[in-house]
């Protein structure tokens, strides 16, 4: 059991360091943070830290060691099945499952495809940070207009809270600008590369999404869609009734995508006041 404990401690320490380095780069580049003397944010560093983390998780030697230790613990007598023993078995099972999600040993080209994909995704993130300015326009009584910068989260908040429909619509259009920008800056190539990666790993995957769902959840995207379809069908009458109430209370314009959230908030507030 001591050998298993040492392996788990070493694995966790190594994984924590590599995961932290990757997450630091991920959020630094995603949020367009400025580099410091301690940390330099860049697509190159993002890709290298991600590769280092994935190299750890896809290491066949470590995975085999984890498997051997797991089997060894399973063979031990019940007298040794202490709380720590059970905890080690549980952790090794998690390590094996996690490493299995990153196993690309069956496909010689998969690792390169994964690295190519990471670069494409990083390039798109950099392009968005540098060249896509999100925001909305506010019109003044003097016929002048002011552009207000806002993140995607900020634009959604404006759509939900601004009493000015023109402002809400402008925020909605700001959000919609993300899609065309991504399509013009390599997202189609990302999709193609994702499909290639999934196909290289196994012909059982319908596409990249199916591959990711299978690794994460243990079942394919079809089962996931069945679950989501059941949820959608079960809640559809509630949604239809809510939309009907909005239209009756505020008119058809309440169903415009830039109005629905705001009108729903108003309607909810009215109900709360009514109850009080």
Secondary structure as UniProt FT lines:
FT   HELIX           2..30
FT   TURN            31..32
FT   HELIX           43..57
FT   HELIX           60..75
FT   HELIX           78..80
FT   HELIX           83..101
FT   TURN            105..106
FT   TURN            108..109
FT   HELIX           110..131
FT   STRAND          135..139
FT   TURN            141..142
FT   STRAND          145..149
FT   HELIX           152..161
FT   HELIX           165..184
FT   TURN            185..186
FT   HELIX           187..201
FT   TURN            203..204
FT   HELIX           208..217
FT   HELIX           221..250
FT   HELIX           252..255
FT   TURN            257..259
FT   HELIX           260..275
//
